[in-house]
Amino acid sequence: MSPYNMIHLEFGKDKPGEDKYKLAETYFNNWLKEEILIQDKKPAIYFYNQRFAVRGETKERLGFIALLRLEGKGNTVFPHEHTRLEPKEDRFQLIRRVEANLSPIFVLFSDEKRIIRRTYERYIKDTAPFIEISDEEKMSHKIWRFNSEDAWELFQAQMENKNIFIADGHHRYEVALAFKEEMKQKLGNLPEEADFNYIMAYFTNIEGKGLSILPIHRLVEGISDFRIDNFKEKIKAYFDIQEIKERDQFLLLLEKAGVRENTLGMYKDKKFYLLRLKNKKILDKEILDKPKEYRSLDVTILNYIVLKRILGLDLEDKEKIKFNPNTDELISRVDNDNSSVAFFLNPVKIGQLVSIAQAGERMPPKSTYFYPKVFAGLLINKFNKDKS
């Protein structure tokens, strides 16, 4: 709707004879010249508050945006999710052209000393935000500059040697590492303060009440020979099956069952089904090359037993396997396509994420959906070539 929407930079359209990355660079440089984008006069850490609703419950998430050192001394960064080559190549071409972090990655840390809340209460709470907006979902976004240099030292000291877990932005993090390496090869050893050594990140408390993880469900398309009776016969060695007629009851039972046991949901032919794993020992036989924490994920069970073994699908088949967090959209698509079936998941627990990341493993792609996203376009980290 706006000629200055961030989508022109982040996700330009592929058009014949046009380089969308060069076009993004042109837009970016023009916006700087026209002062659509304005460089802050002083360095700052930016506190970011989001107020939103999940299932009718109002929540608030507080964090801050700052630069995170990519590797080396300081914090240890743990990714938790596998990445795909195609989006990484796309983001790499973009960062080469614009030489900026256009949006922050989303990271978590254990804030047992209440660093975020105490800093907010002492320095920020009673001041006016310099950005305050609400979006179409009636979610509010407020951002404050925190540029008290005396307070910075204490703040940074308290953040030293923290374990940092990437919630969202795995592709951009890996691309930033690759870009840093490319610049190192191009320019020689980079000085400590070189912008390429850092990535813009949004930090929030991993134990925070406002941290919401939603599931990303699966839609399987193009299986015209799928018959529910045949499917039930094949999976009964692994799952107990319960048919549920009503949508709300199905979703409630799926959530309740997920607290105690591994349970998947399914929708086909206007009917809902709960698939309860009969015995966890099944996983030891079916998934041999992964540790216990990984095997116990509902998404792993769906991938290895249902999609791969029972339906014979290639897990990398993007034509047949689609990802979507919206339950009603999936139900509608199945109702309008006889060759489709939907599978529903409970959200990954934060303890599972931490255990898998610290074990050096990565979850399957699209395992977690941290809600809400951190808005793109509010803050940009433009690299300063003079420091490189």
C-alpha atoms as one frame of an Amber mdcrd trajectory, in Angstrom:
protein
   0.000   0.000   0.000   3.014   2.284   0.441   5.894   2.891  -1.993   8.113
   2.811   1.118   6.918  -0.530   2.429   9.829  -2.717   3.572   8.666  -5.461
   1.244  10.309  -3.536  -1.618  13.647  -4.186   0.091  13.074  -7.556   1.721
  11.070  -9.428  -0.913  11.145  -7.789  -4.323   9.314  -9.600  -7.120  11.140
 -11.650  -9.736  10.569  -9.934 -13.084  12.101 -10.915 -16.441  15.200  -8.880
 -17.223  15.288  -7.240 -13.777  17.677  -7.866 -10.904  15.530  -7.622  -7.765
  18.609  -7.380  -5.530  20.016  -4.432  -7.481  16.574  -2.839  -7.339  16.521
  -3.283  -3.539  19.918  -1.560  -3.376  18.582   1.335  -5.474  15.491   1.697
  -3.281  17.609   1.585  -0.122  20.083   4.235  -1.311  17.299   6.481  -2.583
  15.397   6.250   0.709  18.552   7.286   2.549  19.111  10.250   0.229  15.463
  11.324   0.465  15.551  10.876   4.274  12.757   8.340   4.196  15.228   6.474
   6.377  17.142   8.633   8.863  20.350   7.642  10.634  20.156   8.050  14.411
  22.690  10.620  15.632  23.847   8.521  18.597  24.275   4.764  19.065  21.506
   3.185  21.112  19.997  -0.007  22.378  16.310  -0.066  21.466  13.706  -1.418
  23.867  10.730  -2.978  22.089   7.339  -3.741  23.644   4.625  -5.729  21.852
   1.079  -6.084  23.204  -1.006  -8.768  21.503  -3.703 -11.397  21.936  -3.406
 -15.188  21.726  -6.620 -17.218  21.937  -8.408 -14.281  23.483  -5.734 -13.706
  26.160  -3.892 -10.366  26.092  -0.124 -10.691  26.475   2.864  -8.394  26.526
   6.416  -9.174  25.420   9.327  -6.897  26.271  12.788  -7.118  24.768  15.524
  -5.028  23.248  17.249  -4.703  19.881  21.049  -4.506  19.781  24.000  -5.933
  17.888  24.995  -9.545  18.580  28.559 -10.653  17.906  28.445 -13.412  15.322
  31.148 -15.618  16.833  34.266 -15.501  18.931  34.511 -14.207  22.487  31.398
 -13.468  24.497  28.058 -15.213  24.131  27.479 -18.728  22.818  24.811 -18.855
  20.111  22.687 -22.001  19.706  20.583 -22.536  16.575  17.759 -25.075  16.875
  16.323 -25.468  13.378  17.559 -26.798  10.049  17.833 -24.304   7.215  17.262
 -24.589   3.465  19.731 -23.628   0.756  17.324 -21.649  -1.456  16.300 -18.970
   1.094  19.918 -18.659   2.268  21.089 -17.938  -1.284  18.326 -15.327  -1.601
  19.271 -13.564   1.652  22.982 -13.714   0.751  22.431 -11.904  -2.541  20.379
  -9.286  -0.694  22.903  -8.564   2.071  25.667  -8.261  -0.539  23.717  -5.510
  -2.279  22.297  -3.482   0.603  25.081  -4.126   3.160  22.656  -3.870   6.029
  20.569  -5.957   8.412  17.094  -5.018   7.194  15.352  -6.699  10.115  16.516
  -8.210  13.420  16.788 -11.899  14.072  14.880 -13.065  17.169  16.923 -14.570
  20.016  16.245 -15.819  23.556  18.315 -15.873  26.725  17.695 -16.782  30.347
  17.101 -13.454  32.094  17.288 -14.742  35.659  18.561 -11.351  36.908  15.654
  -9.551  35.216  18.026  -7.380  33.183  15.340  -6.391  30.681  12.617  -5.585
  33.184  14.863  -3.730  35.655  16.415  -1.576  32.910  12.983  -0.834  31.493
  11.549   0.131  34.881  14.503   2.351  35.807  15.328   4.169  32.563  12.522
   3.766  30.062   9.058   3.184  31.496   8.239   6.826  32.187   9.549   8.179
  28.868   7.681   8.466  25.565   8.473   5.908  22.849   9.821   7.311  19.581
   7.911   4.701  17.584   4.344   3.728  18.503   2.091   1.943  16.027  -0.653
  -0.676  15.859  -1.200  -3.127  13.028  -4.212  -4.720  11.358  -4.349  -7.405
  14.064  -4.637  -4.626  16.706  -1.192  -5.496  18.017   0.706  -2.531  19.467
   4.409  -1.914  18.931   6.433   0.597  20.957  10.149   1.336  20.667  12.334
   3.473  22.939  15.948   4.583  22.512  18.187   3.596  25.419  21.341   5.677
  24.989  22.584   6.290  28.504  26.264   5.410  28.139  26.755   5.087  31.908
  23.971   2.501  32.097  25.219   0.692  28.993  28.352  -0.624  30.665  26.380
  -2.260  33.454  23.823  -3.572  30.961  26.481  -5.070  28.680  28.377  -6.578
  31.600  25.248  -8.406  32.739  24.761  -9.804  29.234  28.253 -11.288  28.987
  28.676 -15.040  28.537  24.957 -15.678  28.132  23.715 -18.672  26.152  21.765
 -17.226  23.225  19.130 -19.345  21.441  17.932 -18.366  17.980  14.123 -18.368
  17.882  13.620 -16.920  14.411  16.115 -15.900  11.756  18.288 -18.988  11.302
  18.755 -18.306   7.587  19.773 -14.688   8.163  22.194 -15.698  10.929  23.960
 -18.232   8.709  24.029 -15.733   5.848  25.590 -13.109   8.147  28.326 -15.603
   9.051  28.975 -16.329   5.371  28.994 -12.623   4.493  31.444 -11.915   7.308
  33.742 -14.633   5.943  33.480 -13.197   2.435  34.366  -9.712   3.683  37.271
 -11.143   5.661  38.620 -12.762   2.490  38.057  -9.564   0.538  39.414  -7.025
   3.023  41.796  -9.100   5.106  41.388  -9.591   8.849  38.494  -7.443  10.011
  38.976  -5.187  13.029  37.016  -6.075  16.156  34.519  -3.256  15.641  33.817
  -4.039  11.967  30.070  -4.075  11.357  30.302  -7.398   9.551  31.240  -9.028
  12.865  27.738  -8.394  14.199  24.093  -8.956  13.391  21.094  -6.960  14.585
  19.047  -9.043  17.014  15.950  -8.765  19.178  16.611 -10.242  22.645  13.886
 -11.411  25.015  13.584 -13.571  28.121  13.285 -17.290  27.440  11.190 -17.669
  30.614   9.021 -14.623  29.879   5.244 -14.952  30.206   4.800 -13.160  26.889
   6.817 -15.744  24.958   4.337 -17.635  22.776   5.240 -20.593  20.573   2.578
 -21.706  18.109   2.657 -24.886  16.044   3.198 -24.976  12.294   0.916 -27.614
  10.796   1.386 -29.689   7.620  -0.770 -29.959   4.529  -0.059 -32.887   2.249
  -1.284 -32.403  -1.315  -1.441 -34.524  -4.437  -2.092 -37.971  -2.911  -5.142
 -38.888  -4.987  -5.078 -42.553  -3.872  -5.363 -41.635  -0.155  -8.127 -43.645
   1.520  -8.819 -43.115   5.188  -9.607 -46.805   5.873  -6.338 -47.938   4.301
  -4.445 -45.284   6.213  -5.997 -46.345   9.539  -5.005 -49.939   8.869  -1.378
 -48.956   8.219  -0.912 -46.716  11.241  -2.662 -48.830  13.875   0.660 -50.526
  14.661   1.953 -47.137  15.844  -1.065 -45.114  16.983  -4.390 -45.394  18.754
  -6.965 -43.547  16.616  -9.882 -41.534  17.953 -12.401 -39.900  15.652 -13.695
 -36.450  16.678 -16.587 -34.801  14.847 -16.446 -31.235  16.107 -13.566 -28.791
  15.421 -13.341 -27.025  18.789 -13.515 -30.264  20.737 -10.796 -31.728  18.510
  -8.434 -28.793  19.100  -9.063 -28.861  22.845  -8.437 -32.607  23.101  -5.300
 -32.326  20.947  -3.888 -29.666  23.267  -4.760 -31.598  26.430  -3.330 -34.842
  25.106  -0.091 -33.070  24.159   0.642 -32.338  27.817   1.002 -36.042  28.666
   1.752 -37.920  25.464   2.765 -37.656  21.826  -0.438 -36.943  19.922  -0.959
 -35.804  16.338  -4.117 -34.431  14.765  -5.480 -35.192  11.309  -8.347 -33.909
   9.137  -9.839 -35.685   6.138 -13.320 -36.157   4.670 -14.949 -33.670   7.095
 -13.703 -35.636  10.105 -11.017 -34.979  12.715  -8.779 -37.662  14.197  -6.422
 -37.878  17.158  -3.417 -40.149  16.601  -1.921 -41.130  19.971   1.470 -42.827
  19.907   1.097 -46.231  21.535   4.565 -46.563  23.028   7.670 -44.398  22.962
   9.802 -47.505  22.442   8.498 -47.441  18.855  10.655 -44.354  18.302  13.837
 -46.214  19.293  13.217 -48.691  16.475  11.988 -46.266  13.824  14.343 -43.308
  14.354  17.826 -44.664  14.880  20.098 -41.744  14.006  18.730 -39.099  16.380
  19.062 -38.507  20.153  16.195 -39.030  22.576  15.200 -35.340  22.730  14.860
 -35.186  18.956  12.936 -38.464  18.680  10.355 -37.280  21.218   9.245 -34.258
  19.128   5.755 -34.569  17.636   7.066 -33.143  14.352   9.739 -35.871  14.231
   7.088 -38.546  14.748   4.940 -37.020  12.020   7.867 -36.789   9.618   9.462
 -40.192  10.153   6.475 -42.436  10.829   3.488 -40.828   9.092   4.879 -38.877
   6.149   7.966 -40.928   5.336   7.160 -44.516   6.354   3.366 -44.682   5.944
   2.823 -42.254   3.050   6.211 -42.783   1.407   6.899 -39.062   0.981  10.206
 -37.302   0.506  10.400 -34.821   3.389  12.068 -32.295   1.053   9.166 -32.430
  -1.443   7.924 -28.834  -1.343   5.244 -29.567  -3.942   3.467 -32.079  -1.732
   4.280 -30.914   1.814   3.169 -27.388   2.735   3.516 -25.534   6.042   0.830
 -23.373   7.614   0.085 -22.248  11.212  -3.554 -21.442  10.382  -5.879 -24.307
  11.325  -8.951 -23.035   9.501  -7.046 -22.392   6.265  -5.880 -26.004   6.223
  -9.371 -27.339   6.915 -10.757 -25.256   4.052  -8.064 -26.428   1.637  -8.705
 -30.084   2.469 -12.454 -29.568   1.993 -11.781 -28.174  -1.481  -9.209 -30.737
  -2.606  -9.846 -34.476  -2.408  -6.141 -35.213  -2.819  -5.197 -33.329   0.371
  -4.972 -34.259   4.033  -4.016 -32.012   6.956  -1.917 -32.949   9.974  -1.955
 -30.826  13.130   0.726 -30.470  15.797   1.009 -29.142  19.322   3.623 -26.433
  19.844   7.194 -27.361  20.688   7.973 -26.794  24.382  10.730 -24.320  25.202
  12.541 -27.014  27.239  12.653 -29.252  24.166  14.123 -26.441  22.083  16.870
 -25.769  24.632  17.745 -29.458  25.084  18.012 -30.101  21.357  20.019 -26.941
  20.672  22.486 -27.629  23.484  22.891 -31.211  22.260  24.088 -29.806  18.928
  21.015 -31.055  17.081  18.564 -29.115  14.924  14.829 -29.580  14.605  13.198
 -30.115  11.220  12.445 -26.925   9.255   9.303 -25.054  10.298   9.073 -26.681
  13.728   8.434 -23.500  15.704   6.442 -20.330  15.144   7.275 -17.689  17.720
   4.338 -15.291  17.896   4.279 -12.465  17.267   7.058 -11.863  14.781   9.349
  -8.911  15.285   8.285  -6.246  12.790  10.543  -5.546   9.825  11.035  -1.904
   8.881  11.108  -0.386  12.353  14.888  -0.474  12.667  17.687  -1.143  10.169
  21.381  -1.709  10.883  23.330  -0.150   8.010  26.964  -1.221   7.828  29.507
   1.558   8.202  32.258   0.929   5.643  34.570   3.384   7.401  34.819   0.957
  10.332  35.771  -1.946   8.116
